[in-house]
Amino acid sequence: AAADRRAFAVVALDNRNKGLRTTAAVITRYEEVTRLDPGNHEDWITLAVLYADVSLPAQAMNAAQRAQETARSPAQRVSALIQIAGSLMN
């Protein structure tokens, strides 16, 4: 189920980038995906970025921290830390 929801979330994100979807709608999709599969680092990074885009710093920080917890490589840890730093600056 999470894989199917993730595919819909990716399409929603693409549509948002084309101006066809709101950020709030995409956040809803990614929140659902992370509920179903909380172990996917990239989902948390995307959610952190989306929260930051709509000025929700507490939620962005939480998602970035979850991204750090699920990081499996140095590159993933760095991307999570960048999101955490961005949340702290807002």
N, C-alpha and C positions, 0 to 999 in steps of 0.2 A: 504493500500500500504506500509506503514512504517513497519508493522509487517512482511510482505513478504521480504522486503529489509533487515530488521534486520536479518532474518533467513539466507539469503544469506551472509550477512556480518559475521555472526558467523561461518559459514562454511568456508568462506575465511580466517578468522583469524585462525581457526584450521589448514587449509591447509598451512598457513604461518608458523605456529609453527612446521609443519612437513617438511618444506622446499620446499613446492610445489607452493607457491605464494610469491610474493614480498610484502614488507611492503607498498610500494606505492600503489599497487592494493587494499590492504585492507583499506588503508586510504581513497581511493576514495569511497569504499563501505560505510564506516562509515560517511563520509562527506554527502553522499546522505541520509543516514538514519537520521542524525541530522537535515538536511534541512527539511525532511518530518515530523519529530517528535522531535522538539527541547527540549522537556520536560523530556527526559529520562536520568537520572543521569548516569547510567552505560555506555550508549553510549558515553557520554562526557569523562568519565574516560578512557575508552578504546582508544578514539581518542587522548587524552592527552598523554597516554603511547606510542601510535604509533608515534606521532609527536616527542616525546623525543627520541625514538629509531632511528629516521633518522635525529637527530640534527636540529630540527626546534623549537627552544625555544620559540619564540614569539607565534607560533601557539599552542604549548603545554600549554603555560600560558593561552591563550585565552580559550582553551578547558577546562582546569582545573577550571578557573573562572566560566565558564558556568556550570560545574559540581557542583560547590558550590552553584550557584543560583538555581539549580534544586534539591538540596539535601532535603530530606524529613525526615531524621533521624539523630541523632548524629553520628552514624557510617558512614553515607554517607558524612556528613560534614567533618569528620576526613579524609576520603579517598580523598576528594577534597583538603583539606589543605595539605595533604602529597604531592599531585601532584603539588600544587602551590609551596611548598617549594622546591621540586625537580627542578622545572622550574627556580626558582631563583638561585639555585646553579649551573646551567649550563650556 
